[in-house]
Amino acid sequence: MNQEIGAHELDTLLEQLAPQTKVLSLDCFDTILWRKVARPTDVFFSLQSLEPFRSAGITAALRAKAESELRRRKQLLTGNSEVTLEDIHRELLPHADPQGIAQAGEVEIACEIAHAFIFEPIARLIRSARAKGLRVIVVSDIYFTGQQLGHMLGALMGETADAISHIYCSCDFGASKTSGIWKEVLRREKVQPQQVFHLGDNRHADLQGPARHGIASAWLRQHPAAVTSQLEQRASAAVQLMPELRHTHAMPSYFHGLLAATDTETLSAAQQIGYRSLGPILYSFGRFIEQQIQALQAAGKLVKIAFLLRDGYLPAKVCEVLMGAEGLHQINVSRFTAIASSLQTKADVVQLLTSSLSESSMPAMAKQLLLPPSKAQALLDQATRSDQPTQTFTRLVLRDDTLKLVFQQSAAFRERMFTHVRQRTGLAPGETLVLVDLGYSGTAQTRLATVFKQAMDVDLFGLYLIASRVKGQQTDRKGLIDASWADERLILAMTAYIGLFEMMCTTPEASTVDYTEQGEPIRSQSNTARPQSEVVADIQAACLRFVADMARTPERHQPRQTPLELAQQAAADLGRLLYFPSAPEIACLSAFEFDFNLGTDLLLPTANLQAGIHEYRKEGFALMTQELKAMRVSYPMEMRQMDISLATTLLSAQRFGYSLAPSEASFRTTSIPTLIANRDQHALVQTLATATFDGYYRLHLPMSAAFDQSLLLGQTHEWLQLDSIQKVPLDDKEPGEDLALGEAVLLDGLEQVEGTLVKFSPGGMMYFPACGSKEHGKFMIRVVFRPVLARAESTDVASHSAHEAAAPYRPTITASSPIKEPV
């Protein structure tokens, strides 16, 4: 049998073996022994920080290079590329004595053990094989000797290692699985080839090598193509988000073992997202919460744990799986209710206005200040009539009578909130209330810290997935991803498009906007559609299944976790999901709507894949500078769908804090002859069109009340594809408005129209009559087109250009053939 077997199918392997099989042969690395890093050489990034490698200046790259060059030299000189760990270290440390070389070997072996774990399905396979009376051996192409590899397996496998009868390493025999080691294995095992079955993860060495000797074998496929791609994209995101990875630190990969052991291909798209994408992130966060709670309790704190709904919903469920439900509470405290409960002084109100007030946010701000509807409307009416609405709004809010009303309303609101928290948690004076949320600036905690301390003698401590730095000495909160190891630019990059992740973590209930006198939450009307809630439920259920599967995996078969690696692991997985979502993830999540949740009913779409393409043709990166109501939550999703280079550029700009100027996006330009004329004068100029995306170009013309303008497109192009012709406000506050053909724009000299494709005669043009005075100076014309076939230069075109320059153009038709909507 020479075949392929998925890692999740190993429990059925023994049933498929030939009856005469007596020996089960296993590869070692990535078959029995897996590493907690993304690729084997990542171990070297940890090794480089250990003595004697650190003091000798041996980097990960030098360690890998030394082995590669040594193998090549030996192959050239002897025809055999097998080397030992001792050989490699002599190459790296030429001045070391035998004792120093031995110590270096011990350090590297210990480093490998620290990064390794035993793949649980293989451990089960070994035990089952022994129970069936099969002899189990290890055959490995590796620079470790059999004795060294036996030590490593013994340290990691415990009693299961006793089931391995013998270990054959290529460096001991000077032959690999493709160059002769099997002859020695068969001789020493005293068996015929048909009595041996071999399993390993290298398609070439573990299939072709045994086959040459008549030995049946199987290639261990660790992951299906979709998971392999996801892991590769994860690595791409990780090294950009955390440049220290594969520089000073190994790239952690804690969960590829569980992803291999589980058949996820039969899951729905939503379930795959929950298990493969959300599960690793939330498991890491859950372990972080567990560790921090233990640390607080060890420090003598009397803690009550409260997960803030809505975003704390899934983290709460994860912690119930990891820690049990006892002592874990969920409270309905939103940003809106936290702010509403905290307005005690004029400074509190000023701080709120400073952070959030804009002309468009004034209605929401009136709600946030708890102003009665009649009072709020009167204030808004007066502010909107003013030449300076926000200044007027602020002045009216800060009047003594308004402030008095705000403080009264907030005090009553605060008591209802206290009742709710006591009811849900049993909070008592002198205790510490641990607030758990996704993050990021911890507005609820910051706003409520003083009121809880003053009213209840309760300290607040925050635990967040991501915690931004909000003050210099930040001792009242911690984040899995926070300033203790991550710079602020990384945190900004992780939170810039976090809304997509939030939607998958939230409770299906609507946001809390108030409480009854008995402390029961009063919720806003839910805006999200039922199908979205059902998909989220599937995602969350699969996420919890992943967490449960990871939690019940025996410790021996899990990677040894460190706090920093756990955080880096989560950042890599989250960064990949946000910036490099897979095609199935995009298909499943792009239609989601994000509840903005600030006392408004504003819903923002996650993405609009088709609109994203059209807008990028028009705007380039400028499409992300739109007003709030026109924004979408996940521009990276749209860009990843269009071209991974766009998503990569966006990730880089967010991570390293540089701007993306649309005008600098491309240096590809083309010039279009343009005739500007009125009854008295005319001029022929060149209008520059700049490349945007998909082969499209964009040009702008001013809207003039004094001159007609004609783009002489037929002089330069025979065929064009028109995307859009729009009137665009100069202040960018409103989207562009399509210009009607036959009215604001005329197409003349058309020979043929096929959908959006237009064939121009040599004299063909796009004509814009002078606009009304109301539009002059406030709008510009934007034309987006794709050149299809350039016109060859001719004397006819030249003479036509001269003719047009000699006299102002007046159209002889009132409309052209209709242009269909872009596809």
C-alpha positions in Angstrom: 0.0 0.0 0.0 1.5 3.3 -1.1 -1.0 6.0 -0.4 -1.9 9.3 1.3 -3.6 9.4 4.7 -4.9 12.5 6.5 -3.6 13.1 10.0 -7.2 12.8 11.3 -7.6 9.3 9.7 -4.8 7.6 11.6 -7.1 5.7 13.9 -8.1 3.5 10.9 -4.6 2.9 9.5 -3.9 -0.4 11.2 -7.1 -1.9 9.7 -5.7 -1.3 6.3 -2.3 -3.0 6.7 -1.6 -6.3 5.0 -2.0 -9.4 7.1 1.7 -10.2 6.9 2.8 -6.9 8.4 5.0 -7.4 11.4 6.8 -4.0 11.7 5.3 -0.5 11.8 8.0 2.0 10.8 7.5 5.7 11.6 9.3 8.8 10.7 10.1 11.0 13.7 9.9 14.8 13.1 6.5 16.1 12.0 5.2 12.5 12.3 5.7 11.5 16.0 7.4 14.6 17.2 5.9 17.9 16.3 7.2 21.4 17.1 5.3 24.3 18.5 6.7 26.6 15.8 5.6 27.3 12.2 8.6 25.6 10.6 11.5 23.5 11.9 14.2 26.2 11.5 12.1 28.5 13.8 13.7 26.6 16.7 17.0 28.1 15.7 15.7 31.6 16.6 15.4 30.4 20.2 18.7 28.6 20.0 20.6 31.8 19.0 19.8 33.3 22.4 21.4 30.5 24.3 25.0 29.9 25.2 27.4 29.1 23.6 25.6 30.3 20.4 24.8 33.7 21.7 28.4 34.7 22.7 29.8 33.2 19.5 27.3 35.3 17.5 25.7 32.3 15.9 22.3 33.4 14.5 19.5 31.2 13.2 20.5 32.0 9.7 24.1 31.0 10.4 23.0 27.7 12.1 20.9 26.8 9.0 23.6 27.9 6.6 26.3 25.8 8.4 24.3 22.6 8.0 23.4 23.3 4.4 26.9 24.0 3.3 28.3 21.1 5.3 25.9 18.7 3.6 26.7 20.0 0.2 30.5 19.8 0.7 30.2 16.3 2.0 28.0 15.3 -0.9 30.6 16.7 -3.4 33.5 15.0 -1.7 32.0 11.7 -0.7 28.7 11.3 -2.5 27.0 11.2 0.9 25.3 14.2 2.5 24.6 12.8 6.0 26.1 14.8 8.9 25.8 14.6 12.7 24.9 17.3 15.1 28.6 17.2 16.3 29.7 17.8 12.7 27.4 20.9 12.4 28.7 22.4 15.7 32.3 21.9 14.7 31.5 23.8 11.6 29.8 26.6 13.7 32.4 26.6 16.6 35.7 25.8 15.0 37.7 26.8 18.1 35.7 24.9 20.6 37.2 21.9 22.4 35.4 18.5 22.5 33.7 19.4 25.8 32.4 22.7 24.3 31.1 20.8 21.3 29.4 18.3 23.6 27.8 21.1 25.6 26.6 22.8 22.4 24.9 19.5 21.4 23.2 19.2 24.8 21.9 22.8 24.5 20.4 22.2 21.1 18.8 19.0 22.1 17.3 20.6 25.1 16.1 23.5 22.9 14.4 21.0 20.6 12.7 19.2 23.5 11.4 22.6 24.8 9.8 23.3 21.5 8.4 19.8 20.8 5.3 17.8 21.7 4.1 14.3 20.7 1.3 14.2 18.1 -1.5 12.5 20.0 -3.0 10.4 17.1 0.5 9.0 16.5 0.9 8.1 20.2 -2.5 6.3 20.0 -1.3 4.5 16.8 1.9 3.3 18.5 -0.1 1.9 21.5 -2.6 0.2 19.2 0.2 -1.3 17.1 1.9 -2.8 20.1 -1.4 -4.1 21.3 -1.8 -5.9 18.0 1.6 -7.4 18.4 3.4 -5.3 15.8 7.0 -4.2 16.3 7.3 -0.3 16.2 10.5 1.3 14.9 11.6 4.8 14.0 13.4 5.5 10.7 14.4 9.2 10.4 16.6 11.3 8.1 18.2 13.5 10.7 21.5 14.7 12.1 20.6 13.4 15.6 22.0 10.0 16.4 19.7 7.2 17.5 20.8 7.7 21.1 20.1 11.4 21.0 16.7 10.9 19.3 15.9 8.2 21.8 16.6 10.6 24.6 14.4 13.3 23.1 11.5 10.8 22.5 11.8 9.4 26.0 11.7 12.9 27.5 8.5 13.8 25.6 6.7 10.5 25.3 7.1 9.0 28.8 6.0 5.4 29.0 4.9 5.3 25.4 8.5 5.6 24.3 9.0 2.0 25.6 6.8 0.8 22.8 9.5 1.8 20.2 11.8 -1.1 19.7 14.5 0.6 17.7 15.5 3.9 16.2 17.3 4.2 12.9 18.9 7.5 12.1 20.4 8.4 8.7 23.5 10.0 10.3 24.3 6.7 12.1 24.3 4.7 8.9 25.5 7.3 6.4 22.4 6.7 4.3 19.0 8.2 4.1 15.5 6.8 3.4 16.1 7.4 -0.4 19.8 6.3 -0.5 20.0 2.9 1.3 19.1 2.9 5.0 16.2 0.4 4.3 18.7 -2.4 3.4 20.1 -2.0 6.9 16.7 -1.8 8.5 15.5 -5.0 6.8 18.7 -6.8 7.7 18.6 -5.8 11.4 14.9 -6.3 11.8 15.2 -9.7 10.1 12.0 -9.2 8.0 11.0 -9.2 4.4 10.0 -5.9 2.7 6.3 -7.0 2.6 6.3 -7.4 6.3 7.1 -3.7 6.9 4.8 -0.7 6.6 6.2 2.8 6.9 4.5 6.2 7.6 6.0 9.7 7.3 5.3 13.3 6.4 7.8 13.7 3.5 6.1 12.6 0.2 9.5 12.0 -1.5 11.5 10.3 1.3 8.6 8.4 3.0 6.9 7.1 -0.2 9.5 6.7 -2.9 12.3 5.6 -0.7 10.5 2.6 0.8 8.8 1.7 -2.5 12.2 1.1 -4.1 12.7 -1.7 -1.7 9.2 -3.2 -2.0 8.1 -1.7 1.4 4.5 -0.5 1.6 4.1 3.1 2.9 1.8 6.1 3.3 2.4 9.8 3.2 1.0 11.5 6.3 -0.8 14.6 4.9 -0.9 16.9 7.9 -3.4 19.4 6.6 -5.8 19.9 3.7 -4.9 22.5 1.2 -7.2 25.1 2.8 -5.6 24.8 6.2 -2.1 24.8 4.7 -2.9 28.0 2.9 -4.3 29.6 6.1 -1.1 28.7 8.0 1.0 30.3 5.2 -1.1 33.4 5.2 -0.8 33.5 9.0 2.9 33.5 8.7 2.8 36.3 6.2 0.7 38.4 8.5 2.8 37.5 11.6 6.2 38.6 10.3 4.7 42.0 9.1 2.9 42.6 12.4 5.7 41.4 14.6 9.1 41.9 12.9 10.8 40.3 15.8 9.5 36.9 14.6 12.2 35.1 12.7 14.6 37.7 13.8 15.0 37.5 17.6 12.0 35.1 18.3 10.7 31.9 16.8 7.3 32.1 15.2 4.9 30.2 17.5 2.4 27.8 16.1 0.6 26.1 18.9 -2.5 24.7 17.2 -1.4 23.1 13.9 -1.4 19.8 15.6 -5.0 20.0 16.7 -6.0 21.3 13.3 -4.3 18.3 11.7 -6.0 15.9 14.1 -9.4 17.2 13.4 -11.4 16.7 10.2 -12.6 20.2 9.5 -13.3 19.8 5.7 -16.7 18.4 6.4 -17.7 21.5 8.4 -19.7 24.3 7.0 -18.0 27.6 6.1 -19.1 29.2 9.3 -18.0 26.2 11.4 -14.6 26.2 9.7 -14.2 29.9 10.6 -15.2 29.2 14.2 -12.8 26.2 14.6 -9.8 27.2 12.5 -9.8 30.9 12.9 -11.7 32.1 16.0 -10.9 29.0 18.1 -7.1 29.6 18.3 -7.5 33.3 19.2 -10.2 32.8 21.9 -8.3 29.8 23.4 -5.2 32.0 23.8 -7.3 34.7 25.3 -9.1 32.3 27.7 -5.8 30.9 29.0 -4.5 34.4 29.5 -7.6 35.3 31.6 -7.2 32.1 33.6 -3.6 32.9 34.3 -4.3 36.5 35.3 -7.1 35.6 37.6 -4.8 33.1 39.4 -2.2 35.8 39.7 -4.7 38.3 41.3 -5.9 35.6 43.7 -2.3 34.7 44.6 -1.7 38.4 45.4 -4.5 38.2 48.0 -7.2 40.0 46.0 -10.9 39.1 46.6 -12.0 39.1 43.0 -15.4 39.0 41.2 -15.1 38.3 37.5 -17.5 40.1 35.1 -17.5 39.7 31.4 -18.9 42.9 29.7 -21.7 42.2 27.3 -21.9 42.3 24.4 -18.4 41.7 23.1 -17.4 39.7 26.2 -20.0 37.0 25.5 -17.8 34.5 23.6 -14.8 35.0 25.9 -17.1 34.2 28.8 -18.2 31.0 27.1 -14.6 30.1 26.4 -13.7 30.6 30.0 -16.6 28.4 31.1 -15.1 25.6 29.0 -11.6 26.2 30.4 -12.4 27.1 34.1 -15.9 26.0 34.7 -18.9 28.3 35.1 -18.7 28.9 38.8 -17.6 32.4 39.7 -17.9 33.7 36.2 -20.5 36.4 35.7 -21.8 38.4 32.7 -22.9 42.0 33.1 -24.7 44.2 30.7 -22.4 47.3 30.8 -21.9 48.9 27.5 -19.8 52.0 26.6 -23.0 53.9 26.5 -24.2 52.8 30.0 -20.7 53.3 31.5 -20.5 56.9 30.2 -24.0 57.6 31.3 -23.2 56.4 34.8 -20.1 58.5 35.2 -21.2 62.1 34.5 -20.6 63.6 37.9 -18.7 66.8 37.2 -18.3 69.4 34.5 -14.9 68.0 33.8 -16.6 64.6 33.0 -18.9 66.3 30.5 -16.1 68.3 28.9 -14.0 65.2 28.5 -16.8 63.4 26.7 -17.4 66.3 24.4 -13.8 66.7 23.6 -13.4 63.0 22.7 -16.6 62.4 20.7 -18.4 65.6 19.6 -18.8 66.4 15.9 -21.5 68.0 13.9 -22.9 64.6 12.9 -22.7 63.1 16.4 -24.7 65.8 18.2 -27.9 63.8 18.3 -26.1 60.8 19.7 -24.3 63.0 22.2 -27.6 64.4 23.4 -28.8 60.9 24.1 -25.5 60.0 25.8 -25.9 63.0 28.1 -29.3 61.6 29.1 -31.1 64.8 28.1 -34.9 64.4 28.0 -36.2 64.3 24.4 -37.8 67.7 24.5 -34.7 69.3 26.0 -32.4 67.5 23.6 -34.4 68.6 20.5 -34.5 72.2 21.6 -30.8 72.2 22.1 -30.2 70.5 18.8 -32.5 72.9 16.9 -30.6 75.9 18.3 -27.2 74.4 17.6 -28.0 73.5 14.0 -29.2 77.0 13.3 -25.9 78.4 14.4 -22.9 79.1 12.1 -20.8 77.1 14.5 -23.0 74.1 15.5 -20.5 72.2 17.8 -19.4 75.3 19.6 -23.1 76.3 20.2 -23.9 72.8 21.3 -21.1 72.8 23.8 -22.0 76.2 25.2 -25.6 75.1 25.7 -24.6 71.8 27.3 -22.2 73.5 29.7 -24.8 75.9 31.0 -25.5 75.4 34.7 -29.1 74.4 34.2 -28.2 71.8 31.6 -25.3 70.4 33.7 -27.6 70.1 36.7 -30.0 68.1 34.7 -27.2 65.9 33.3 -25.9 65.2 36.8 -29.3 64.3 38.2 -30.0 62.0 35.3 -26.6 60.3 35.6 -26.9 59.8 39.4 -30.2 58.0 38.9 -28.8 56.0 36.0 -25.7 55.1 38.1 -27.8 53.6 40.9 -29.7 51.4 38.5 -26.4 50.3 37.1 -25.0 49.5 40.6 -28.1 47.4 41.3 -27.6 45.5 38.1 -23.9 44.7 38.9 -24.7 43.6 42.5 -27.5 41.5 41.3 -25.3 39.7 38.7 -22.1 39.4 40.7 -22.8 39.6 44.4 -20.2 42.4 44.5 -19.3 43.6 48.0 -17.2 46.4 49.4 -13.5 45.8 49.5 -13.5 43.4 46.6 -11.9 43.8 43.1 -14.2 43.7 40.2 -12.3 42.2 37.2 -13.9 43.4 33.9 -13.2 41.2 30.9 -13.7 42.5 27.4 -12.1 42.5 24.0 -10.7 46.0 24.7 -9.2 48.3 23.6 -9.0 51.6 25.5 -11.1 50.2 28.3 -13.6 53.1 28.2 -16.1 51.4 30.6 -13.4 50.7 33.1 -11.9 54.1 32.9 -15.2 55.8 33.2 -16.4 53.7 36.1 -13.3 53.3 38.2 -13.9 56.4 40.3 -17.7 55.9 40.8 -17.2 52.3 42.0 -14.4 53.3 44.3 -16.4 56.2 45.8 -19.8 54.5 46.1 -18.8 50.9 46.9 -15.1 50.8 47.8 -14.5 48.5 44.9 -11.4 48.5 42.7 -11.7 47.8 39.0 -9.2 45.7 37.1 -9.4 45.1 33.4 -8.4 42.1 31.3 -8.6 42.6 27.6 -7.7 40.8 24.4 -6.0 44.0 23.3 -5.2 46.8 25.6 -4.2 50.2 24.4 -2.1 52.4 26.7 -4.3 55.1 28.1 -1.9 56.4 30.8 1.8 56.3 31.6 1.9 53.8 34.5 -0.9 51.5 33.6 -1.3 49.1 36.5 -5.0 48.6 36.6 -5.4 46.6 33.4 -3.6 44.0 31.2 -4.1 42.7 27.7 -3.0 39.6 26.1 -1.7 42.0 23.4 -0.6 45.1 25.2 2.3 47.5 25.8 4.2 45.1 27.9 5.5 43.5 24.7 3.8 45.2 21.7 4.4 48.7 20.5 1.5 51.1 20.0 1.6 50.8 16.2 1.0 47.1 16.4 -2.0 47.7 18.7 -3.4 50.3 16.3 -2.9 47.9 13.4 -4.8 45.1 15.3 -7.7 47.4 16.2 -8.1 49.4 13.0 -10.5 46.8 11.5 -11.4 44.8 14.5 -15.2 45.2 14.0 -15.4 42.0 11.9 -13.9 40.0 14.9 -16.2 41.8 17.4 -19.3 40.7 15.4 -18.3 37.1 15.8 -17.8 37.4 19.6 -20.9 39.3 20.5 -24.1 38.1 22.3 -27.1 37.8 20.1 -29.0 40.2 22.4 -29.2 43.9 21.6 -27.0 46.5 23.3 -28.0 47.7 26.8 -29.1 51.3 27.0 -30.6 51.5 30.5 -31.7 49.4 33.5 -35.0 49.0 35.4 -35.1 50.0 39.0 -34.6 46.3 39.8 -31.4 46.2 37.7 -32.7 44.4 34.7 -31.1 45.5 31.4 -33.2 47.6 29.0 -32.0 46.9 25.5 -32.1 48.8 22.2 -33.9 47.3 19.3 -31.7 44.8 17.6 -30.7 45.9 14.1 -28.8 42.8 12.9 -30.6 40.4 10.6 -31.6 37.0 11.8 -29.4 35.1 9.2 -26.4 36.9 10.5 -27.2 35.8 14.1 -27.6 32.2 13.0 -24.2 32.2 11.2 -22.6 33.8 14.3 -24.1 31.1 16.4 -22.5 28.4 14.2 -19.2 30.2 14.4 -19.3 30.4 18.1 -20.3 26.8 18.6 -17.4 25.6 16.5 -15.0 28.0 18.4 -16.1 26.5 21.7 -15.6 23.0 20.2 -12.0 23.9 19.3 -11.4 25.2 22.9 -12.9 22.1 24.4 -10.8 19.9 22.1 -7.6 21.8 23.0 -8.4 21.7 26.7 -8.9 17.9 26.8 -5.8 17.2 24.8 -3.3 15.6 27.4 -0.6 17.9 28.5 2.1 15.7 26.9 0.5 16.3 23.5 0.3 20.1 23.9 3.0 22.7 23.3 4.7 24.1 26.3 3.0 27.5 26.5 4.7 30.8 27.5 2.9 34.1 28.1 4.7 35.9 25.3 4.3 33.1 22.8 0.6 32.8 23.6 0.2 36.5 22.9 2.2 36.4 19.7 0.2 33.4 18.6 -3.1 35.3 19.1 -1.8 38.4 17.3 -0.7 36.2 14.3 -4.0 34.5 14.1 -6.1 37.7 14.5 -3.9 39.6 12.1 -4.3 36.9 9.5 -8.1 36.9 9.9 -8.4 40.7 9.7 -6.0 41.4 6.8 -5.7 38.1 4.9 -9.1 36.4 5.1 -9.5 33.3 3.0 -12.0 33.2 0.1 -14.5 31.1 2.1 -14.2 33.5 5.0 -14.9 36.4 2.7 -17.9 34.7 1.1 -19.3 33.9 4.6 -18.6 37.2 6.4 -18.8 39.9 3.8 -22.5 40.4 4.1 -22.4 41.0 7.9 -23.6 44.3 9.3 -21.9 46.0 12.3 -24.0 47.6 15.0 -22.1 50.7 15.8 -23.6 50.7 19.3 -23.2 54.2 20.6 -26.8 55.0 21.4 -27.6 55.1 17.6 -29.2 52.8 15.1 -26.3 53.1 12.7 -25.3 49.9 10.9 -22.1 49.6 8.9 -21.6 46.9 6.3 -18.6 44.7 6.7 -17.7 44.8 3.0 -19.2 45.4 -0.4 -17.0 43.4 -2.7 -18.4 44.7 -6.0 -18.7 48.3 -4.8 -15.1 48.0 -3.5 -13.8 47.2 -7.0 -15.7 50.1 -8.6 -14.7 52.5 -5.8 -11.1 51.4 -6.0 -11.1 52.1 -9.7 -12.2 55.6 -8.9 -10.5 56.4 -5.6 -7.6 54.1 -4.9 -6.8 54.1 -1.2 -8.8 57.3 -0.8 -11.9 55.2 -0.6 -11.2 54.6 3.1 -11.4 58.3 4.0 -15.2 58.5 3.5 -17.6 59.9 6.1 -18.8 57.5 8.8 -22.1 56.7 7.3 -20.5 55.7 4.0 -17.8 53.6 5.6 -17.4 49.8 5.7 -15.9 47.8 8.5 -13.5 45.6 6.6 -11.6 47.3 3.8 -8.9 44.7 4.1 -11.5 42.1 3.1 -12.3 44.0 -0.1 -8.7 44.5 -0.9 -7.7 40.8 -0.2 -10.5 39.9 -2.6 -9.1 42.2 -5.3 -5.4 41.6 -4.9 -3.2 40.5 -2.0 -0.7 43.2 -2.7 -3.4 45.8 -1.8 -4.1 44.0 1.5 -0.4 43.7 2.2 0.2 47.5 1.5 -2.7 48.3 3.9 -1.3 46.1 6.6 2.1 47.6 6.2 0.8 51.1 6.4 -1.3 50.4 9.5 1.5 48.5 11.2 4.3 51.1 10.6 2.2 54.2 10.7 2.8 55.8 7.3 0.2 57.4 5.1 -1.1 56.2 1.8 -1.5 59.2 -0.5 -3.8 58.3 -3.4 -1.9 60.8 -5.7 1.3 58.8 -5.1 -0.2 55.3 -5.6 0.9 55.1 -9.3 3.1 56.9 -11.6 1.4 55.5 -14.7 -0.4 58.4 -16.5 -1.9 59.2 -19.9 -2.7 62.6 -21.3 -6.0 63.4 -22.9 -6.3 66.4 -25.3 -8.9 68.7 -23.8 -10.6 71.6 -25.5 -11.7 74.5 -23.3 -13.9 77.1 -25.0 -16.6 79.7 -24.8 -18.1 82.1 -27.4 -15.0 84.4 -27.3 -12.0 82.2 -26.7 -10.7 78.7 -26.7 -7.6 76.7 -25.7 -6.3 73.2 -26.2 -4.6 71.7 -23.1 -3.6 68.3 -21.9 -5.5 66.6 -19.0 -3.6 64.1 -17.1 -5.3 60.8 -16.2 -3.7 58.6 -13.5 -3.9 54.8 -13.2 -6.0 53.5 -10.4 -6.8 49.7 -10.5 -7.7 47.0 -12.9 -6.2 48.9 -15.8 -8.5 51.9 -15.2 -7.5 55.6 -15.2 -9.1 58.5 -13.4 -9.0 62.2 -14.5 -10.6 65.3 -13.0 -11.9 68.4 -14.6 -13.1 71.5 -12.8 -16.8 72.4 -13.1 -16.8 75.7 -14.8 -19.7 78.1 -15.2 -17.8 80.1 -17.9 -16.3 77.4 -20.2 -17.4 74.3 -22.0 -15.0 71.4 -21.9 -14.4 68.6 -24.3 -12.2 65.5 -23.7 -10.9 64.6 -27.2 -10.8 60.9 -26.4 -11.0 59.9 -30.1 -7.6 61.4 -30.8 -5.8 59.0 -28.4 -8.0 55.9 -28.2 -10.1 53.9 -30.6 -11.8 51.8 -27.9 -12.4 52.7 -24.2 -14.3 51.1 -21.4 -16.2 53.7 -19.4 -16.7 53.0 -15.7 -18.2 56.2 -14.5 -18.7 59.9 -15.2 -19.5 61.8 -11.9 -19.9 65.1 -10.3 -17.8 65.0 -7.1 -17.9 67.5 -4.2 -14.6 69.1 -3.5 -15.1 68.7 0.3 -15.5 64.9 -0.1 -18.4 65.0 2.4 -20.8 63.3 0.0 -20.3 60.5 -2.6 -20.1 61.3 -6.3 -23.3 61.8 -8.3 -23.6 60.2 -11.7 -23.9 62.7 -14.6 -26.7 62.1 -16.9 -25.9 61.4 -20.5 -27.5 63.8 -22.9 -27.7 66.6 -20.2 -24.6 67.3 -18.2 -22.4 65.2 -20.5 -22.6 64.4 -24.2 -20.7 61.7 -26.1 -20.1 62.7 -29.7 -18.4 60.8 -32.5 -19.4 57.3 -31.3 -19.0 54.5 -33.9 -20.1 51.7 -31.8 -21.3 50.9 -28.2 -21.1 47.5 -26.6 -22.2 47.6 -23.0 -19.6 49.8 -21.3 -17.2 49.5 -24.3 -17.2 52.6 -26.6 -15.6 52.9 -30.0 -14.8 56.5 -30.9 -14.2 58.0 -34.3 -11.0 60.1 -34.6 -13.1 63.1 -33.8 -14.9 61.5 -31.0 -15.2 63.4 -27.7 -16.8 63.7 -24.3 -18.4 67.1 -24.0 -19.3 69.0 -20.7 -21.4 72.1 -21.1 -20.7 75.0 -18.7 -22.4 74.3 -15.3 -24.7 76.4 -13.3 -23.2 79.0 -10.9 -24.3 77.0 -7.9 -21.9 74.2 -8.8 -19.0 76.3 -9.8 -16.1 76.0 -7.4 -17.9 73.4 -5.3 -17.7 70.3 -7.6 -15.3 68.7 -10.0 -15.9 66.2 -12.8 -14.4 62.7 -12.4 -14.1 60.4 -15.4 -13.0 56.8 -14.8 -12.2 54.7 -17.9 -10.1 51.8 -19.1 -8.0 52.2 -22.3 -8.7 49.2 -24.5 -7.2 50.1 -27.9 -5.0 53.1 -28.5 -5.4 54.9 -31.8 -2.5 54.8 -34.2 -1.2 58.3 -35.0 -2.4 59.7 -38.4 -2.6 62.9 -40.4 -6.3 62.7 -40.2 -6.2 62.9 -36.4 -3.7 65.8 -36.6 -5.8 67.8 -39.0 -8.8 67.1 -36.8 -7.0 68.4 -33.8 -6.0 71.6 -35.7 -9.6 72.0 -36.8 -10.9 71.7 -33.2 -8.3 74.2 -32.0 -9.4 76.7 -34.6 -13.0 77.0 -33.6 -15.0 76.4 -30.4 -16.9 73.1 -30.4 -20.7 73.0 -30.6 -22.3 69.6 -30.5 -24.5 68.6 -33.4 -26.3 65.9 -31.4 -28.2 66.1 -28.1 -27.6 62.6 -26.8 -25.6 59.5 -27.6 -26.2 55.8 -27.5 -26.9 54.8 -23.9 -24.1 53.4 -21.9 -25.1 50.4 -19.8 -24.2 50.2 -16.1 -20.7 48.8 -15.4 -20.7 45.1 -14.7 
